[in-house]
Amino acid sequence: MKYLRVSPYALEKRHMEERREDMKKRITALFAAGILVVGTLAGCGKAKDTDTSAPAPAQTTKDEQSAAPADQKDTQGKKIKIAVLPKMKGENYWDACQVGAEDAAKELKDAGYDVELLYDGPPQDQATNQKQVDLLEGWIAQGVDAVAVGCVDASAISPTLKKAQEKGIKIVTFDSDSEPDARDLFINQASYEGVAKALVENAAAELKEKGYGPENPVNIAIMGQTKTDTNVEAWNSNIQELIKTDEYNWMKLQNPDSDIYYPGADEVETQTQAGTLISRMGEGADKIQCAFGITSMTAPALGSQYEASTNKPPVDKIVLTGVATPNALKSYILNEQNPLKFGVLWNTMDLAIWRCRRRTSWRQEISPQIPRR
Amino acid sequence: MDNSQKKNLKKLMTTEFYLLLFLILVLLFLAVFAKGFYDLSNLMNLLNRFNYVLIAAVGMNMIIITSNIDVSAGALVSVLCIIAASLGKQGLPIGVFLPVTMAAGAVLSMINGLFITKLHIPAIVATLATTQLFQGVLPLAVNGSIYDLPATFTWLAYDAKLFGIFPASTVLMLVVIVTGLLFMKYSKFSKKLYAIGNNKNGARLAGVNVDRTIVIAYTIAGALYGITAVIIGTASQRVTTTMANGKEMTFIAAVVLGGTSTAGGSGKLIGTVIGAFILSLVSPAINYLGISPDWSDAIMGGIIILSVVASAVNIKKKRRISAAPGGR
């Protein structure tokens, strides 16, 4: 799996194009895998069958293999309602997901499908399971055809998802999974190990450049968000596993109680705790030399709190990094006086496009001409 | 010990005095057990948090003294953050968006005051309603957040440092707190606030324009929320619609911890200052002590309960003394 290593060089066009090519290949491979799954899904799925007046089983299988026109016939005159439920609204990463979903919906419309996209989620500080359930209940009552969810709490949301499935609604989870039996498909944008590896590997390389290594060990800190985030916590535990291996065991997590931060979904609290973490950074065994902000809120918070800090820890002695959109990190990365020099991410907008198209034309998806922004 | 000395000692044994004692003990404890807590960068980080909590708490203190309350403060500050950010996004400097945000805060908070006085709605109900209103309007106006804010917006947090050390929000805090302390001590207006809190009808009979005083208190508080909003908002390049939701409890807690009774009519601003400082201390202190942050809220709650119980006991004692025959 390929990750975006957002660096000043990566902002150059040439690299961008190279990366796009890579991304295309990767997405294509993902689609191929996805089709297998969906093939099985469609075989036993009823939602689509009831959508259409055409004889179901033959038609559905045909959908997947034949060209778009067959598909068009299939869904003609019937509005497909696809609901997308992010963990939270109005935040860089999720906004990118929204853009992707809207693009995909528009494309489908251009292709002659009658698609309605519903996009709603909890506000940032209320990114709770209850808010997600409330929205889901509303959509179940409305009778949508498919829901794509980025789950705040895997186990708590599953009963509602199962209820939706019973009504024939297709459930796809993305970004952060539910319990496996409560959804039809989980789109894992990046493997948990992969994200952790990309973070640790690149951070280790930078730390070595700054004179650390097996002879000169470092202390690390991790900023998650809440303890129920499936994906974030998976990255978190994978990072902790990785730094136990021989290759990275010079990166130490001294005290999980104080060196792993859970500021919650509150922006101000995130900033405050990031500020506390920055003030604990610097040279020396009782300080922290490397901080991972592993959510799209905490990574930029580290960058911004470094800028705001008085008595900044020296830029050539510490490393800041995290998981976030390039947009959220670019000003820190471009500032030479800021130790935040790279971030890790998959391509959010492609994720959204891929997700939204699942139920319809597969032919189009695997074609290499995926329009990009 | 003669009588006057005893009196002086009694005068000293106020809630504020005990609080200060508690604060000093905590600071000593941290000096011993929390290594690196007194690093300049941590102190300045703490100071910044203290600044915005205190500025809003000064406003909240005035409201609570009149035996009213404002639970919409958090939501209102969120609205003001968005107002500041939308101006900042246009590249306007702080010289423009700070006064505008303060004015907007004053107007919106005045609405609270008008609801309470003109429509005779209890303060908690009125401000709960406006909380919903503020929270409800924001998502209609802004989709979650305003981001990619320019350097002119984050100037206050990133670049503006007093003597190259203190966050510039300290200047705002000092201006507010010095004015506030003088104002609460010497102005006629502050006497009216206490009078209303003690006995609303009594104040009215004594010729105080109760309604107008309350509306003005809310308006001033609103302007102060505007300053808090600018400090909170400029801390990063992104301002969300829920920036300060829930922060009203911190503001109220700072006031209550500082010895101001929610029943109104009593409490000093200096207590609020200490209260705000203690509350700003808890979260970083816990982190430096190496304890899990899960304790932070519990410890804060414990401190507030302790303080409320202590002041309740104090009041009871005073009443007993004054009720006793021959008592003062």
Boltz contact constraints between the chains, C-beta under 6 A:
constraints:
  - contact:
      token1: [A, 89]
      token2: [B, 144]
      max_distance: 6.0
  - contact:
      token1: [A, 90]
      token2: [B, 143]
      max_distance: 6.0
  - contact:
      token1: [A, 90]
      token2: [B, 144]
      max_distance: 6.0
  - contact:
      token1: [A, 90]
      token2: [B, 145]
      max_distance: 6.0
  - contact:
      token1: [A, 92]
      token2: [B, 147]
      max_distance: 6.0
  - contact:
      token1: [A, 123]
      token2: [B, 242]
      max_distance: 6.0
  - contact:
      token1: [A, 124]
      token2: [B, 240]
      max_distance: 6.0
  - contact:
      token1: [A, 124]
      token2: [B, 242]
      max_distance: 6.0
  - contact:
      token1: [A, 125]
      token2: [B, 242]
      max_distance: 6.0
  - contact:
      token1: [A, 125]
      token2: [B, 245]
      max_distance: 6.0
  - contact:
      token1: [A, 255]
      token2: [B, 290]
      max_distance: 6.0
  - contact:
      token1: [A, 257]
      token2: [B, 290]
      max_distance: 6.0
  - contact:
      token1: [A, 257]
      token2: [B, 292]
      max_distance: 6.0
  - contact:
      token1: [A, 258]
      token2: [B, 287]
      max_distance: 6.0
  - contact:
      token1: [A, 258]
      token2: [B, 290]
      max_distance: 6.0
  - contact:
      token1: [A, 267]
      token2: [B, 240]
      max_distance: 6.0
  - contact:
      token1: [A, 267]
      token2: [B, 243]
      max_distance: 6.0
  - contact:
      token1: [A, 268]
      token2: [B, 232]
      max_distance: 6.0
  - contact:
      token1: [A, 271]
      token2: [B, 235]
      max_distance: 6.0
  - contact:
      token1: [A, 271]
      token2: [B, 236]
      max_distance: 6.0
  - contact:
      token1: [A, 272]
      token2: [B, 49]
      max_distance: 6.0
  - contact:
      token1: [A, 275]
      token2: [B, 45]
      max_distance: 6.0
  - contact:
      token1: [A, 276]
      token2: [B, 284]
      max_distance: 6.0
  - contact:
      token1: [A, 276]
      token2: [B, 287]
      max_distance: 6.0
  - contact:
      token1: [A, 279]
      token2: [B, 39]
      max_distance: 6.0
  - contact:
      token1: [A, 279]
      token2: [B, 41]
      max_distance: 6.0
  - contact:
      token1: [A, 279]
      token2: [B, 42]
      max_distance: 6.0
  - contact:
      token1: [A, 279]
      token2: [B, 45]
      max_distance: 6.0
  - contact:
      token1: [A, 286]
      token2: [B, 35]
      max_distance: 6.0
  - contact:
      token1: [A, 304]
      token2: [B, 236]
      max_distance: 6.0
  - contact:
      token1: [A, 307]
      token2: [B, 158]
      max_distance: 6.0
  - contact:
      token1: [A, 308]
      token2: [B, 157]
      max_distance: 6.0
  - contact:
      token1: [A, 308]
      token2: [B, 158]
      max_distance: 6.0
  - contact:
      token1: [A, 309]
      token2: [B, 41]
      max_distance: 6.0
  - contact:
      token1: [A, 310]
      token2: [B, 41]
      max_distance: 6.0
  - contact:
      token1: [A, 310]
      token2: [B, 44]
      max_distance: 6.0
  - contact:
      token1: [A, 310]
      token2: [B, 165]
      max_distance: 6.0
  - contact:
      token1: [A, 311]
      token2: [B, 40]
      max_distance: 6.0
  - contact:
      token1: [A, 311]
      token2: [B, 41]
      max_distance: 6.0
